Amino acid sequence: MLIQQLINGLTIGSIYALVALGYTLAYGILGLINFAHGEVYMVGAFVAYFCVSILNLNIFLAFVLSLVFTGILGALIEFTAFRSIRGGVRSSQLISAIGVSIILQNTVMLTLGSDTKPFPQVMETAVYKFNSFRISSIQIIIMIVALIFMMLLSYLIYKTKIGIAMRATSQDPSTTSLMGINVNRVISFTFSIGAILGAVAGILVGLYYNSLVFNMGAAMGLKAFVAAVLGGIGNIPGTMLGGIILGLAESIGAVTISAKYKDAFSFIILILVLLFKPTGLFGKRDTEKV
């Protein structure tokens, strides 16, 4: 039973980690909590659904088109909702993010309806049984795809020129601009990458649960935010581990305590982290010079 719950926890934790990375990227470069990110995750899933169910495309082409669409959407959200108020007070940025969230959610609801949509069965799911646990092929795919995208993100951030520009912009946008780097372009690119990671998670959830609903981004967005805070928001490796830890905690807690309180575990963890380690398990306290 324990091994089975570890597998289930790693599966959902991988999805939490992908979505949480979008929060970390936005916070790391702008100090912004982008509460519209959960809806971007939802839009990515619905774009793939639209491509497969209505346009009759195969899942791989639908996957690519969804990532392209959400990447553009991420840059558009940054340009329209955050760029003009970038230097303003945090409350205005927060309200703008919530506004974008409401717009995206209601746009999908009015376009595709409020009923739950069955995600098409695009691949045969095999179940591999062992003595004390079983694992499905879709669970293996989720963990592998999540790992690949996490590794690609790490490579992008730490091994490429655009990654250096992203880290420089995070440290000091003004000085970075003086060095000849287009800060606006870097920030838009960062939002696009975060949106793409959210779309990947949304498509994987559609494949895993075979159902989508227009408000699915709200709960996932909150849980991914908890994962980001748990790992240390702004810390990319910490956020990845935070998502995995949250998924494991939910899965094991649902069995050892009660499945009824599965969603409550996330917020209990958030309260405990804020009380005893506000910077997260892997975050560091920043000292500001005044």
NORNORSUL-V382912 format. One record per backbone hydrogen bond with DSSP energy under -0.5 kcal/mol. NH is the residue of the N-H (numbers start at 0). CO is the residue of the C=O. If there is no record, write none. Layout:
BEGIN
NH|CO, NH|CO
END
This chain:
BEGIN
4|0, 5|1, 6|2, 7|3, 8|4, 9|5, 10|6, 11|7, 12|8, 13|9, 14|10, 15|11, 16|12, 17|13, 18|14, 19|15, 20|16, 21|17, 21|18, 22|18, 23|19, 24|20, 25|21, 26|22, 27|23, 28|24, 29|25, 30|26, 31|25, 33|31, 34|32, 36|33, 38|35, 39|35, 40|36, 41|37, 42|38, 43|39, 44|40, 45|41, 46|42, 47|43, 48|44, 49|45, 50|46, 51|47, 52|48, 53|49, 54|49, 56|50, 61|57, 62|58, 63|59, 64|60, 65|61, 66|62, 67|63, 68|64, 69|65, 70|66, 71|67, 72|68, 73|69, 74|70, 75|71, 76|72, 77|73, 78|74, 79|75, 80|76, 81|76, 81|77, 82|77, 84|81, 85|82, 87|84, 91|88, 92|88, 93|89, 94|90, 95|91, 96|92, 97|93, 98|94, 99|95, 100|96, 101|97, 102|98, 103|99, 104|100, 105|101, 106|102, 107|103, 108|104, 109|105, 110|106, 111|107, 112|108, 116|211, 118|116, 118|209, 121|119, 125|123, 127|125, 127|134, 128|126, 129|132, 134|127, 136|125, 139|135, 140|136, 141|137, 142|138, 143|139, 144|140, 145|141, 146|142, 147|143, 148|144, 149|145, 150|146, 151|147, 152|148, 153|149, 154|150, 155|151, 156|152, 157|153, 158|154, 159|155, 163|159, 164|160, 165|161, 166|162, 167|163, 168|164, 169|165, 170|166, 171|167, 175|171, 176|172, 177|173, 178|174, 179|176, 180|175, 182|180, 185|181, 186|182, 187|183, 188|184, 189|185, 190|186, 191|187, 192|188, 193|189, 194|190, 195|191, 196|192, 197|193, 198|194, 199|195, 200|196, 201|197, 202|198, 203|199, 204|200, 205|201, 206|202, 207|203, 208|204, 209|205, 211|116, 215|212, 217|214, 218|214, 219|215, 220|216, 221|217, 222|218, 223|219, 224|220, 225|221, 226|222, 227|223, 228|224, 229|225, 230|226, 231|227, 234|231, 235|233, 238|234, 239|235, 240|236, 241|237, 242|238, 243|239, 244|240, 245|241, 246|242, 247|243, 248|244, 249|245, 250|246, 251|247, 252|248, 253|249, 254|250, 255|251, 256|252, 257|252, 260|257, 261|258, 264|260, 264|261, 265|261, 266|262, 267|263, 268|264, 269|265, 270|266, 271|267, 272|268, 273|269, 274|270, 275|271, 276|272, 279|276, 280|229, 281|230, 287|285
END
